[in-house]
Amino acid sequence: MPTIAVDFDGVIHAYSKGWHDGTIYDPPMPGALDALRTLMRDYAVFVHTSRNPIQVSIWLREHGFKTRIDGGLLTFWNERDVLLVTWNKLPAIAYIDDRGIRFESWDQALAELRAVTKESR
Ligand SMILES: [Mg+2]
């Protein structure tokens, strides 16, 4: 079963104020919950976050998902009916992330990074 990684902040959690006080303060991103349910029909899905996975797991459960927390020992994820929450970068065929730069070559990646860092200054 193919695996998809989904970032939490800015992708599932709207994250309109950035890190703020460290709480999960926003509602879900529009379409996020339906998209996760759709993905879970065809893929093993894990939520990849730099937050404590317990905090994210509680929020996802409050929004109707069955979750499992990676205690740090998993090397892959291939279950379909439950969302794994992890702070490890496990293998996946695609990573959905609001801060990603798609790598094609170093020239292109560095050029895109320069454009992004210029915008945020
Ligand atoms: Mg993010």
Backbone and ligand atoms as CSV (ligand in chain L), in Angstrom:
chain,resi,resn,atom,element,x,y,z
A,1,MET,N,N,0.849,-1.206,0.000
A,1,MET,CA,C,0.000,0.000,0.000
A,1,MET,C,C,0.881,1.251,0.000
A,2,PRO,N,N,0.642,2.156,-0.961
A,2,PRO,CA,C,1.457,3.383,-0.987
A,2,PRO,C,C,1.167,4.269,0.223
A,3,THR,N,N,2.167,4.997,0.637
A,3,THR,CA,C,2.077,5.840,1.832
A,3,THR,C,C,2.211,7.307,1.446
A,4,ILE,N,N,1.384,8.151,2.092
A,4,ILE,CA,C,1.429,9.595,1.880
A,4,ILE,C,C,1.710,10.267,3.219
A,5,ALA,N,N,2.602,11.243,3.209
A,5,ALA,CA,C,2.910,12.029,4.408
A,5,ALA,C,C,2.207,13.376,4.297
A,6,VAL,N,N,1.586,13.801,5.399
A,6,VAL,CA,C,0.903,15.095,5.405
A,6,VAL,C,C,1.404,15.909,6.594
A,7,ASP,N,N,1.897,17.080,6.310
A,7,ASP,CA,C,2.343,18.011,7.345
A,7,ASP,C,C,1.133,18.480,8.157
A,8,PHE,N,N,1.333,18.874,9.397
A,8,PHE,CA,C,0.204,19.295,10.239
A,8,PHE,C,C,-0.033,20.805,10.164
A,9,ASP,N,N,0.933,21.601,10.632
A,9,ASP,CA,C,0.716,23.054,10.709
A,9,ASP,C,C,0.761,23.693,9.319
A,10,GLY,N,N,-0.298,24.429,9.013
A,10,GLY,CA,C,-0.363,25.090,7.712
A,10,GLY,C,C,-0.956,24.222,6.614
A,11,VAL,N,N,-1.254,22.961,6.948
A,11,VAL,CA,C,-1.811,22.031,5.956
A,11,VAL,C,C,-3.111,21.416,6.500
A,12,ILE,N,N,-3.061,20.915,7.732
A,12,ILE,CA,C,-4.266,20.379,8.391
A,12,ILE,C,C,-4.799,21.425,9.382
A,13,HIS,N,N,-3.931,21.910,10.230
A,13,HIS,CA,C,-4.267,22.996,11.174
A,13,HIS,C,C,-3.971,24.318,10.474
A,14,ALA,N,N,-4.949,25.245,10.466
A,14,ALA,CA,C,-4.797,26.458,9.650
A,14,ALA,C,C,-3.546,27.273,10.011
A,15,TYR,N,N,-3.184,27.369,11.280
A,15,TYR,CA,C,-1.878,27.928,11.667
A,15,TYR,C,C,-1.729,29.382,11.221
A,16,SER,N,N,-2.843,30.161,11.373
A,16,SER,CA,C,-2.844,31.530,10.839
A,16,SER,C,C,-1.889,32.470,11.567
A,17,LYS,N,N,-1.532,32.139,12.803
A,17,LYS,CA,C,-0.639,33.008,13.581
A,17,LYS,C,C,0.744,32.389,13.762
A,18,GLY,N,N,1.065,31.362,12.963
A,18,GLY,CA,C,2.345,30.685,13.149
A,18,GLY,C,C,2.372,29.928,14.468
A,19,TRP,N,N,3.529,29.757,15.038
A,19,TRP,CA,C,3.685,28.952,16.256
A,19,TRP,C,C,2.909,29.540,17.428
A,20,HIS,N,N,2.842,30.901,17.510
A,20,HIS,CA,C,2.063,31.608,18.542
A,20,HIS,C,C,2.464,31.124,19.937
A,21,ASP,N,N,1.534,30.514,20.690
A,21,ASP,CA,C,1.850,30.082,22.061
A,21,ASP,C,C,2.075,28.571,22.157
A,22,GLY,N,N,2.197,27.929,21.009
A,22,GLY,CA,C,2.459,26.483,21.020
A,22,GLY,C,C,1.207,25.623,21.079
A,23,THR,N,N,0.033,26.262,21.270
A,23,THR,CA,C,-1.213,25.486,21.267
A,23,THR,C,C,-1.679,25.287,19.819
A,24,ILE,N,N,-2.639,24.389,19.650
A,24,ILE,CA,C,-3.287,24.210,18.344
A,24,ILE,C,C,-4.550,25.053,18.406
A,25,TYR,N,N,-4.449,26.298,17.965
A,25,TYR,CA,C,-5.474,27.307,18.256
A,25,TYR,C,C,-6.478,27.490,17.131
A,26,ASP,N,N,-6.157,27.053,15.936
A,26,ASP,CA,C,-7.012,27.338,14.782
A,26,ASP,C,C,-7.918,26.155,14.456
A,27,PRO,N,N,-8.996,26.430,13.694
A,27,PRO,CA,C,-9.779,25.326,13.133
A,27,PRO,C,C,-8.978,24.648,12.017
A,28,PRO,N,N,-9.503,23.543,11.510
A,28,PRO,CA,C,-8.816,22.892,10.392
A,28,PRO,C,C,-8.772,23.799,9.165
A,29,MET,N,N,-7.783,23.596,8.352
A,29,MET,CA,C,-7.699,24.232,7.044
A,29,MET,C,C,-8.944,23.828,6.244
A,30,PRO,N,N,-9.549,24.751,5.468
A,30,PRO,CA,C,-10.717,24.354,4.664
A,30,PRO,C,C,-10.407,23.129,3.800
A,31,GLY,N,N,-11.275,22.130,3.894
A,31,GLY,CA,C,-11.111,20.918,3.081
A,31,GLY,C,C,-10.187,19.871,3.667
A,32,ALA,N,N,-9.493,20.186,4.755
A,32,ALA,CA,C,-8.460,19.276,5.255
A,32,ALA,C,C,-9.029,17.939,5.732
A,33,LEU,N,N,-10.118,18.004,6.487
A,33,LEU,CA,C,-10.629,16.758,7.077
A,33,LEU,C,C,-11.175,15.832,5.994
A,34,ASP,N,N,-11.901,16.410,5.028
A,34,ASP,CA,C,-12.398,15.603,3.904
A,34,ASP,C,C,-11.240,15.037,3.092
A,35,ALA,N,N,-10.221,15.841,2.877
A,35,ALA,CA,C,-9.067,15.384,2.089
A,35,ALA,C,C,-8.368,14.223,2.783
A,36,LEU,N,N,-8.218,14.313,4.098
A,36,LEU,CA,C,-7.578,13.212,4.834
A,36,LEU,C,C,-8.404,11.939,4.705
A,37,ARG,N,N,-9.730,12.087,4.870
A,37,ARG,CA,C,-10.592,10.901,4.744
A,37,ARG,C,C,-10.496,10.311,3.342
A,38,THR,N,N,-10.435,11.173,2.322
A,38,THR,CA,C,-10.297,10.696,0.939
A,38,THR,C,C,-8.969,9.974,0.747
A,39,LEU,N,N,-7.906,10.564,1.224
A,39,LEU,CA,C,-6.584,9.931,1.093
A,39,LEU,C,C,-6.552,8.572,1.770
A,40,MET,N,N,-7.205,8.483,2.938
A,40,MET,CA,C,-7.165,7.242,3.719
A,40,MET,C,C,-7.914,6.093,3.048
A,41,ARG,N,N,-8.705,6.400,2.015
A,41,ARG,CA,C,-9.353,5.306,1.274
A,41,ARG,C,C,-8.351,4.548,0.406
A,42,ASP,N,N,-7.325,5.258,-0.060
A,42,ASP,CA,C,-6.406,4.654,-1.036
A,42,ASP,C,C,-4.969,4.512,-0.557
A,43,TYR,N,N,-4.652,5.173,0.542
A,43,TYR,CA,C,-3.258,5.200,0.982
A,43,TYR,C,C,-3.159,4.988,2.491
A,44,ALA,N,N,-1.984,4.559,2.890
A,44,ALA,CA,C,-1.610,4.663,4.296
A,44,ALA,C,C,-1.155,6.110,4.485
A,45,VAL,N,N,-1.711,6.795,5.477
A,45,VAL,CA,C,-1.434,8.220,5.652
A,45,VAL,C,C,-0.792,8.435,7.019
A,46,PHE,N,N,0.299,9.189,7.034
A,46,PHE,CA,C,0.823,9.605,8.336
A,46,PHE,C,C,0.946,11.109,8.381
A,47,VAL,N,N,0.730,11.655,9.553
A,47,VAL,CA,C,0.838,13.086,9.794
A,47,VAL,C,C,2.217,13.337,10.378
A,48,HIS,N,N,2.955,14.166,9.692
A,48,HIS,CA,C,4.355,14.414,10.001
A,48,HIS,C,C,4.446,15.805,10.623
A,49,THR,N,N,4.896,15.877,11.860
A,49,THR,CA,C,4.868,17.152,12.569
A,49,THR,C,C,6.103,17.323,13.440
A,50,SER,N,N,6.506,18.560,13.633
A,50,SER,CA,C,7.575,18.831,14.596
A,50,SER,C,C,6.998,19.026,16.000
A,51,ARG,N,N,5.655,19.076,16.118
A,51,ARG,CA,C,5.014,19.145,17.441
A,51,ARG,C,C,5.125,17.801,18.147
A,52,ASN,N,N,4.794,17.824,19.439
A,52,ASN,CA,C,4.656,16.569,20.161
A,52,ASN,C,C,3.499,15.781,19.526
A,53,PRO,N,N,3.738,14.561,19.089
A,53,PRO,CA,C,2.687,13.784,18.413
A,53,PRO,C,C,1.461,13.554,19.285
A,54,ILE,N,N,1.616,13.552,20.613
A,54,ILE,CA,C,0.459,13.341,21.504
A,54,ILE,C,C,-0.519,14.508,21.357
A,55,GLN,N,N,0.006,15.726,21.328
A,55,GLN,CA,C,-0.832,16.920,21.170
A,55,GLN,C,C,-1.611,16.866,19.851
A,56,VAL,N,N,-0.923,16.486,18.795
A,56,VAL,CA,C,-1.561,16.438,17.472
A,56,VAL,C,C,-2.577,15.301,17.411
A,57,SER,N,N,-2.245,14.179,18.023
A,57,SER,CA,C,-3.139,13.032,18.025
A,57,SER,C,C,-4.452,13.360,18.744
A,58,ILE,N,N,-4.368,14.062,19.865
A,58,ILE,CA,C,-5.578,14.449,20.610
A,58,ILE,C,C,-6.471,15.321,19.717
A,59,TRP,N,N,-5.877,16.273,19.036
A,59,TRP,CA,C,-6.637,17.182,18.158
A,59,TRP,C,C,-7.298,16.398,17.027
A,60,LEU,N,N,-6.564,15.482,16.419
A,60,LEU,CA,C,-7.122,14.694,15.311
A,60,LEU,C,C,-8.271,13.807,15.795
A,61,ARG,N,N,-8.125,13.254,17.003
A,61,ARG,CA,C,-9.212,12.434,17.568
A,61,ARG,C,C,-10.452,13.286,17.827
A,62,GLU,N,N,-10.240,14.502,18.328
A,62,GLU,CA,C,-11.370,15.421,18.553
A,62,GLU,C,C,-12.069,15.761,17.232
A,63,HIS,N,N,-11.346,15.618,16.122
A,63,HIS,CA,C,-11.934,15.884,14.813
A,63,HIS,C,C,-12.330,14.602,14.084
A,64,GLY,N,N,-12.440,13.511,14.842
A,64,GLY,CA,C,-13.078,12.312,14.315
A,64,GLY,C,C,-12.169,11.252,13.723
A,65,PHE,N,N,-10.868,11.390,13.881
A,65,PHE,CA,C,-9.963,10.394,13.296
A,65,PHE,C,C,-9.466,9.407,14.343
A,66,LYS,N,N,-9.280,8.192,13.872
A,66,LYS,CA,C,-8.611,7.180,14.670
A,66,LYS,C,C,-7.109,7.389,14.458
A,67,THR,N,N,-6.345,7.441,15.524
A,67,THR,CA,C,-4.922,7.751,15.370
A,67,THR,C,C,-4.048,6.720,16.089
A,68,ARG,N,N,-2.812,6.711,15.686
A,68,ARG,CA,C,-1.784,5.964,16.415
A,68,ARG,C,C,-0.576,6.877,16.535
A,69,ILE,N,N,0.126,6.790,17.648
A,69,ILE,CA,C,1.304,7.624,17.855
A,69,ILE,C,C,2.556,6.781,17.644
A,70,ASP,N,N,3.466,7.314,16.860
A,70,ASP,CA,C,4.752,6.648,16.642
A,70,ASP,C,C,5.659,6.970,17.825
A,71,GLY,N,N,5.978,5.964,18.594
A,71,GLY,CA,C,6.882,6.154,19.724
A,71,GLY,C,C,8.326,6.310,19.292
A,72,GLY,N,N,8.574,6.357,17.999
A,72,GLY,CA,C,9.924,6.581,17.500
A,72,GLY,C,C,10.594,5.337,16.948
A,73,LEU,N,N,9.872,4.227,16.976
A,73,LEU,CA,C,10.489,2.965,16.555
A,73,LEU,C,C,10.081,2.512,15.158
A,74,LEU,N,N,9.055,3.157,14.595
A,74,LEU,CA,C,8.571,2.700,13.286
A,74,LEU,C,C,9.552,3.083,12.181
A,75,THR,N,N,9.675,2.205,11.187
A,75,THR,CA,C,10.513,2.521,10.021
A,75,THR,C,C,9.671,2.707,8.765
A,76,PHE,N,N,8.394,2.362,8.835
A,76,PHE,CA,C,7.472,2.585,7.716
A,76,PHE,C,C,6.057,2.579,8.267
A,77,TRP,N,N,5.094,3.012,7.436
A,77,TRP,CA,C,3.689,3.001,7.833
A,77,TRP,C,C,2.873,2.460,6.673
A,78,ASN,N,N,2.051,1.440,6.914
A,78,ASN,CA,C,1.241,0.911,5.795
A,78,ASN,C,C,-0.162,0.493,6.212
A,79,GLU,N,N,-0.694,1.146,7.248
A,79,GLU,CA,C,-2.073,0.851,7.631
A,79,GLU,C,C,-3.009,1.927,7.114
A,80,ARG,N,N,-4.195,1.497,6.695
A,80,ARG,CA,C,-5.060,2.415,5.982
A,80,ARG,C,C,-6.130,3.074,6.842
A,81,ASP,N,N,-6.608,2.415,7.862
A,81,ASP,CA,C,-7.788,2.944,8.559
A,81,ASP,C,C,-7.457,3.789,9.772
A,82,VAL,N,N,-6.198,4.043,9.990
A,82,VAL,CA,C,-5.787,4.814,11.154
A,82,VAL,C,C,-4.673,5.767,10.728
A,83,LEU,N,N,-4.749,6.991,11.266
A,83,LEU,CA,C,-3.720,8.001,10.959
A,83,LEU,C,C,-2.570,7.835,11.935
A,84,LEU,N,N,-1.387,7.671,11.412
A,84,LEU,CA,C,-0.216,7.673,12.276
A,84,LEU,C,C,0.229,9.118,12.485
A,85,VAL,N,N,0.615,9.462,13.695
A,85,VAL,CA,C,1.192,10.776,13.965
A,85,VAL,C,C,2.641,10.557,14.404
A,86,THR,N,N,3.547,11.234,13.716
A,86,THR,CA,C,4.962,10.994,13.985
A,86,THR,C,C,5.784,12.258,13.786
A,87,TRP,N,N,6.905,12.354,14.478
A,87,TRP,CA,C,7.829,13.440,14.163
A,87,TRP,C,C,9.028,12.906,13.388
A,88,ASN,N,N,8.928,11.653,12.958
A,88,ASN,CA,C,9.974,11.096,12.088
A,88,ASN,C,C,9.566,11.197,10.623
A,89,LYS,N,N,10.555,11.386,9.780
A,89,LYS,CA,C,10.282,11.405,8.346
A,89,LYS,C,C,10.360,9.977,7.823
A,90,LEU,N,N,9.199,9.330,7.794
A,90,LEU,CA,C,9.127,7.955,7.306
A,90,LEU,C,C,9.037,7.970,5.784
A,91,PRO,N,N,9.316,6.845,5.125
A,91,PRO,CA,C,9.219,6.804,3.667
A,91,PRO,C,C,7.784,7.049,3.189
A,92,ALA,N,N,7.643,7.756,2.073
A,92,ALA,CA,C,6.333,8.015,1.470
A,92,ALA,C,C,6.540,8.282,-0.014
A,93,ILE,N,N,5.464,8.076,-0.786
A,93,ILE,CA,C,5.581,8.379,-2.225
A,93,ILE,C,C,5.391,9.876,-2.466
A,94,ALA,N,N,4.793,10.598,-1.484
A,94,ALA,CA,C,4.657,12.052,-1.617
A,94,ALA,C,C,4.525,12.667,-0.241
A,95,TYR,N,N,5.031,13.881,-0.099
A,95,TYR,CA,C,4.958,14.640,1.152
A,95,TYR,C,C,4.185,15.921,0.851
A,96,ILE,N,N,3.059,16.108,1.531
A,96,ILE,CA,C,2.244,17.309,1.342
A,96,ILE,C,C,2.617,18.282,2.456
A,97,ASP,N,N,3.226,19.408,2.085
A,97,ASP,CA,C,3.811,20.301,3.087
A,97,ASP,C,C,3.749,21.731,2.560
A,98,ASP,N,N,3.362,22.660,3.427
A,98,ASP,CA,C,3.265,24.058,2.994
A,98,ASP,C,C,4.623,24.747,2.906
A,99,ARG,N,N,5.665,24.139,3.406
A,99,ARG,CA,C,6.986,24.775,3.371
A,99,ARG,C,C,7.959,24.040,2.456
A,100,GLY,N,N,7.461,23.141,1.658
A,100,GLY,CA,C,8.346,22.328,0.837
A,100,GLY,C,C,8.848,23.061,-0.401
A,101,ILE,N,N,10.015,22.699,-0.830
A,101,ILE,CA,C,10.530,23.108,-2.133
A,101,ILE,C,C,10.773,21.823,-2.900
A,102,ARG,N,N,10.114,21.695,-4.019
A,102,ARG,CA,C,10.279,20.468,-4.794
A,102,ARG,C,C,11.659,20.451,-5.430
A,103,PHE,N,N,12.422,19.403,-5.161
A,103,PHE,CA,C,13.777,19.330,-5.695
A,103,PHE,C,C,13.781,18.736,-7.090
A,104,GLU,N,N,14.360,19.471,-8.038
A,104,GLU,CA,C,14.609,18.933,-9.384
A,104,GLU,C,C,16.096,18.973,-9.678
A,105,SER,N,N,16.722,20.089,-9.291
A,105,SER,CA,C,18.177,20.201,-9.406
A,105,SER,C,C,18.589,21.216,-8.346
A,106,TRP,N,N,19.877,21.261,-8.030
A,106,TRP,CA,C,20.308,22.223,-7.022
A,106,TRP,C,C,20.153,23.654,-7.505
A,107,ASP,N,N,20.385,23.902,-8.806
A,107,ASP,CA,C,20.209,25.269,-9.313
A,107,ASP,C,C,18.776,25.756,-9.099
A,108,GLN,N,N,17.807,24.888,-9.481
A,108,GLN,CA,C,16.388,25.244,-9.333
A,108,GLN,C,C,16.016,25.375,-7.857
A,109,ALA,N,N,16.461,24.436,-7.017
A,109,ALA,CA,C,16.074,24.459,-5.600
A,109,ALA,C,C,16.623,25.707,-4.910
A,110,LEU,N,N,17.860,26.053,-5.192
A,110,LEU,CA,C,18.441,27.242,-4.554
A,110,LEU,C,C,17.766,28.514,-5.046
A,111,ALA,N,N,17.395,28.544,-6.334
A,111,ALA,CA,C,16.696,29.717,-6.869
A,111,ALA,C,C,15.332,29.874,-6.193
A,112,GLU,N,N,14.604,28.763,-6.030
A,112,GLU,CA,C,13.289,28.841,-5.370
A,112,GLU,C,C,13.436,29.241,-3.913
A,113,LEU,N,N,14.453,28.723,-3.268
A,113,LEU,CA,C,14.688,29.076,-1.862
A,113,LEU,C,C,14.993,30.564,-1.721
A,114,ARG,N,N,15.806,31.085,-2.631
A,114,ARG,CA,C,16.100,32.524,-2.583
A,114,ARG,C,C,14.822,33.346,-2.744
A,115,ALA,N,N,13.945,32.924,-3.642
A,115,ALA,CA,C,12.681,33.647,-3.852
A,115,ALA,C,C,11.830,33.599,-2.585
A,116,VAL,N,N,11.754,32.437,-1.926
A,116,VAL,CA,C,10.950,32.281,-0.705
A,116,VAL,C,C,11.529,33.128,0.417
A,117,THR,N,N,12.842,33.104,0.611
A,117,THR,CA,C,13.425,33.829,1.733
A,117,THR,C,C,13.354,35.336,1.496
A,118,LYS,N,N,13.385,35.754,0.244
A,118,LYS,CA,C,13.222,37.181,-0.073
A,118,LYS,C,C,11.817,37.644,0.310
A,119,GLU,N,N,10.802,36.824,-0.028
A,119,GLU,CA,C,9.407,37.152,0.316
A,119,GLU,C,C,9.199,37.309,1.820
A,120,SER,N,N,9.836,36.441,2.595
A,120,SER,CA,C,9.538,36.420,4.034
A,120,SER,C,C,10.385,37.430,4.812
A,121,ARG,N,N,11.241,38.175,4.146
A,121,ARG,CA,C,12.048,39.169,4.856
A,121,ARG,C,C,11.273,40.445,5.132
L,1,MG,MG,MG,3.755,23.277,7.851
